[in-house]
Amino acid sequence: MINVKNLSIRFDDTLILDDISADIKKNIITSIIGKSGSGKSVFIKTIMGLLKANSGEILIDNVNINNIPKKVRKDIQIKMSMVFQNSALFDSLNVFQNVSFPLYEHTKLNDKEIIEKVNYTLSLVNLTDILEVYPSDLSGGMKKRVALARAIIQEPDYIIYDEPTTGLDPITADEIINLIKDIHNTLKMSSIIITHDPECIKQLTENLIMIDNKKIIFQGTLNDFHQIDHPTAKAFINHIFN
């Protein structure tokens, strides 16, 4: 479980997030929404330990990552993985090299074990026979699947998706939504999704967090979100459900 308590983040003289608190429970799908520039990505990067908060606490499985040595923080960070909006595959590496990269970097598995692990993980994202293909020869949807395979190959406790359906046609986007659901149910991990996609929100969300004007203005279920009396929230409700 991730517990965020009274978190504030400032860049020089600019306050980005102001005294926010939230809980991201284990084994459920949490969607984080808000207008562009509201601080969603900063919030996630701070949870991942890529940015340091000015004040407050971030507890990951009861460990405050703001007050631990760098080596211990890395041990915590390895529990987390991210699927980037643009997939962020290494263009000079083929699919096998991209997906196996975390295993060579962070494990002591031998080549045979790594090959088996890569093949199994690619099967989870419905990809086969593409080990030697390079990213330039993949469609947008296939790149998303390869990026997802790379993110889950070490079976992290927490997986973060940054706008997972952006740039995809509606059919491919729906396939990715269903794949996220399948992976979540198969691997029993905690999924955190930054998204503006109404279908992504409606089909996947179990816990919703909305950030607006440096604050978290809502956390709860989609059903409860309908009841919030806030102009920005109402605009999102109309966008999602109409």
ZIHU-V368345 format. One record per helix or strand of 3 or more residues. SS is the DSSP state (helix for helix, strand for strand). FROM is the first residue (numbers start at 1). TO is the last residue. If there is no record, write none. Layout:
BEGIN
ss-><SS	SS>
from-><FROM	FROM>
to-><TO	TO>
END
This chain:
BEGIN
ss-><strand	strand	strand	helix	strand	helix	helix	strand	helix	helix	helix	helix	strand	helix	strand	helix	strand	strand	helix	helix>
from-><2	14	29	40	55	65	70	80	95	111	135	140	158	170	190	198	207	215	222	231>
to-><11	24	33	47	60	67	77	83	106	124	137	152	162	187	194	204	212	220	225	241>
END
